[in-house]
Structures are given as structure tokens and as C-alpha cells.
Amino acid sequence: MRRRARPGGGRQLEVTIEGVGARGDGYATVDGAIVYVPFTLTGDRVRVRVTGARAGGAKGEVIELLTEGPGRAEPPCPHFGPCGGCTVQHLDPEAYVAWKAALLPQALAHRGFKDVRIAPMVRVAPGTRRRAVLAAVRRGGRVLLGFHERQSHAVVDLTTCLLLTPRLAALLPSLRLALAEVLADSASAAVTLTETEEGPDVLIGAPGQPGLAAREALVRFAETADLARLSWREAGDEGIANPAEPVVVRRPPRVRFGAVSVEPAPGAFLQPSVAGQAALSEAVLAYLPAPCEKIADLYCGSGAFTFPLSARARVLAVDAADEAVAARWATAPRADMAGRLAVELRDLAREPLLAEELAPFDAVVFDPPRAGAREQAVQLAGSKVPRVIAVSCNPNSFARDARILADGGYRLLEVTPVDQFAWSGHLELVAKFVR
């Protein structure tokens, strides 16, 4: 194991790891309680120190690996362990696939679903992640740039990243130098990197507004790195997002959703990989009823499903992100879809579409954040919509919402899992419900 804890302090135990949980941590039962131990796998015999409480049990860290269980691999990334971007690089490919494929049926079984058809898991290779949010902090003239450590605000300074596309990974050195010119000492920033058809799109979120010297440095960085666009967002109070300001636009960035090319808002949410987006879109379209004349696309984001759906039927696209909505409205007339696409600004967590508002639709597609769509699921459960297609990045919140739909009379017929977050506990899925 690459990571090894220092002995001393805390209760020490010798345990055999019984399995790997949904977050990627091994677990063992001690006196009827669960102890979760990162970087372990089924069959490991380890000496651990209990470091604190965790929901459903206790946290432990390895002091010594006594006996290896089957399925261990040498992690391919030098940052594995401290870096919170990956949690299970210590599993060999066979053990990893078996663990990842089990996450969905386990979540469904917990909510009482049995014998649901689960399609073969679609796997997306590492090195294809086109969007990532990195943390940066300046310390004494040096900038640390990377992901946070596990359960910490400390930043792991990346020299490489096996998740990112090669073009985004190649940006890290020049981005680090540019941030050293624009960040004050001890200042931190969140940097959203997106690879688009026209080149990288970079959004820096940091305190204050950049002055003239900082803007000049950012323009130099955009030129030398051949960025499509570079934007700045002044960090706001907690829960308040200030608008992003383009600092330099060398080429309007574009991403493709079906046959439509869209200019996303700076930092807009996208599916993390092109291949993953294609797999999810293919499953959504395959689960549509035929015929289908009117669809509601809820939590529609930048339009990953909106535009492919609008080639099949009239679509009402609903989301609370006003910048993303503006991007779709700007694109729809150019794509000659103004008559097929309507967009509504609405916070579905606070103001879900009511059952009577859903009545005209032949199908509803919803793709909520990780927390799920409890409030909207309640309204769907009381509706008469014949077909519901759920997209999720969290099997647990999906299973909760699926139970709400099932209790309202829907049948869950099939789920397609898509693994586009390699070496992590994140799993995407598309599910088909019918009345």
C-alpha cells in the first residue's frame, strides 16, 4: 500500500476486511459496529487505528497491512492516497469492475427492488474527462493546484492526472504559473477546466476582481495555452454565485449535444466525458415511448438531453441555472428549433412541476444533482405521465426516488449503469419507469 499511517494515538485493532463500501473504503465489523478503512480490499488483514466517527460506523486508518487479500493492484497514479480524486486505484481491473457493478443492485435492494433488469455496465476509459473543478492556493509565491485531499481542504499539488484528457492535463503547468501571477499570497481559487470543440475553456473563481497586471497575465496565459475562452468569477458569499466575466474570448467555445452545437456558459455543468454523454443520451432515447409528441426535460442543465430529445418531439426544458438557460435560448433559434423547444426557469427542488402540470406530457426525463429529486418525484408519483426516464449520478438517491415512483404506481423496468468516473464510487445511470 502506498499510504501508511504513523503508529500511535487512537484505539488500535487488527481486523479482516469483509468488503468494499460504496465510497471505496474497505469495512470490517468490530463488536457489532462497522469500521471503514480506506485503501483496503476484501480479504486484507490489517492493523488499524480508529480515528473518529462516521455515519453508520467509525473511521479507521491503516497502520500495517498484515496479509493481502486477492485483487490488489499497484496504483498507476503517483498521487493516489492523499489525492481525493480517486479512491480505488488499489483494486485490479477485475475486482474494480465487480465492485462498481455491484453498487447499483445493492442500492436498489436497500429500497426493496428485486429482479430489476440491469443492462451491462458501460465503461468509459480514464484520460477522457473533459471537465474538472480544481482547487488552487498560493503559499509564499508558489501555487498548489489539484484536487483536495480526502476529507480535507488541503490541496494535493498535481504533476499529472490520469483522469483528465491529455489536453487538460497539459494545461496544469502553465495554469499554475498564471495563477501565481494573479493570486495574492494565501488566496485560494476554484478553477473549472472544460475541453470544448474550440479548445480549453477556463473559469477562475477567486476573491476580488483582477487588476490590470493580472488581466494582462491572464491574456498571456490564454494566448500561450491556446485557450478558447478564459473567464473570471469573483468569489461571493456562501451560497451566492456572482456572474462570470469573460476576460478573453479567442474563439467561442462549443460543445455538441446531438446535432446541435452549443456555447456553454462559463463553468457550466457538462457530463464529464464525451463518451459518457453519448452513452447516457443513447439510453435516454432508447427508453422513450413510441409515438412520443411532448417531453419534459427536468434539471436539463446545458441541454445534453434537451437537443437530442427535441429531434424526436416538442420539449419543455426546465432548470434553475439562468446562465445555462440563456445559452440554450441563444442556440435554439440558430438551430431552427424555436418551435420545438420551450425553456422555463424554475427551481425544481423548491417548486417542482405539479402533477396537473405534468399531465400533457408523454414522457418526463429528469437528471437531478447528486441529492436527487425527492420533491419532483413526489409530484411525478401523483401524475399520469405514462413514461418516466430517470438519469442519476448517485445510485442511493436514485433508489430513494425510484421507491417514491414505485409507491405511486410506476414499474421500474430497466436500468443502464454508466461508469464514467473511473476509480471512484460515482456511478451514472439511466432508468425506465412505466405505468
ABEGO torsion letter per residue (X at the ends): XABBBBBEEEBBBBBBBABBBAAGBBBBBBGGBBBBBBGBBBGBBBBBBBAEBBBGEBBBBBABBABBBBGBBBBABAABGABAABAAAABBAAAAAAAAAAAAAAAAAAAGBBGBBBBBBBBBBBGABABBBBBBBBBGGBBBBEBBBBGBABBBBBABBAABBAAAAAAAAAAAAAAAAABBBGBBBBBBBBBBAAEBBBBBBBBEBBBAAAAAAAAAAAAAAGBABBBBBBBBBBGBBBBBBBABBABBBBBBBEABBBBBBBGBBBBABAAAAAAAAAAAAAABBOBBABBBBBGAEAGAAAAAAAAABBBBBBBABAAAAAAAAAAAAAAGAAAABBBBBBBAAABBBBAAAAAABABBBBBBBAAEBAAAAAAAAABABABBBBBBABAAAAAAAAAAAAAAGBBBABBBBBBABBGBABBBBBBBBBX
